[in-house]
Amino acid sequence: MARRGLNYYYLRDRYNGVLPRPTLEKPRVFISHQKNDSDAARAIADYLQDAGIDVYFDQYDSSINRSDPHSVVSAIKRGIENSSHMLVLFSPNTFGSMWVPWEIGYAYNSVVTLNVLRLKGVEKDKLPEYLKVVNTVMSIYQLNSLIASIRRTNRDQFILENRSFSESNASHVLNKIMDSYA
């Protein structure tokens, strides 16, 4: 069983605010989401952590002063710059977001590997053009494949480590927000 991943900012005090960039041995995933999808984003962040992957999820970042746009922008930049991957959660709410496209634009100019995770309610052909050029995760099955790739293991080994990750599990924790298979 993989060691549970950490949220990036839980490490903050240990490094006195100067955090190391992720290494190939320990990737970190930045979770991009529209504010109204915070519950789904939290479920995805927790799922990734349970799979042994470190994340940056803004809801866990106590350093952000949400009433100060400069603080928000600085935290987002820091989170992206110190991540190896970005997972953009895309739902019907995302169409009205101003922050998610800004985060994607910033990520395009960084070294992160960009992925889109389609939540229930959005057809792949409805994604904006600028997202059709990146890997799109359409189901729990594909998310598990992405996790295995990030962890540099094969999908079957990942599922064997913990059967609760299996997308054929009827009580899978992500069933309400994602399709099991695309």
Phi, psi and omega in degrees: 000136180289147173293140181297137177290167180248151168283135185313316186276356169292336181278351189309307184295323181300328182252016179052037176083351178256096188265144180286148173292150180296149178252169177298333179285333182225085179290161178224137183249124174275126180264112177259132183202160173277143185310322180290350178257021183301322180294317177294320179296320178296319179297319179293315179301314179295322179298314179297317179297318177298334178275002177091016182253133175286146181229161162242116179233117189303330181295339179265000184265101183283354180279349183279128170265099188293346176271357181244107181303327179296321178294318180296312181298316180299318180295318179296313179302312180300317180297316180291314183298333182255024177239154176264336182223154172235135176242109181268113176281125182241122180223178175302332179294332186293333181302331180262005184280141171260332183286318183300311177298325177297315178298319179296315178301318178295320180294324179301333180262019179234188183262006181289150172272118187268132176225147176250134176247113182277121174275167179303144176102358179232125175277147182303322181288354178266356178295146176300152183307319184292348177259350181285354181261002180243165179300129178247124178266114187259352187203169176298321177304311181291326176297317177299322177295319178296316179300315178300319178296315179299320180280354180060049175224175176266157185302317181298319179296317179301313181293324179297328180299325181205107183299338181294344177280345183298128181291346177275358176289116184299334180255030181303138185295342182257003183304328182283341184246347181222157172282149179290315180228149179270000000 
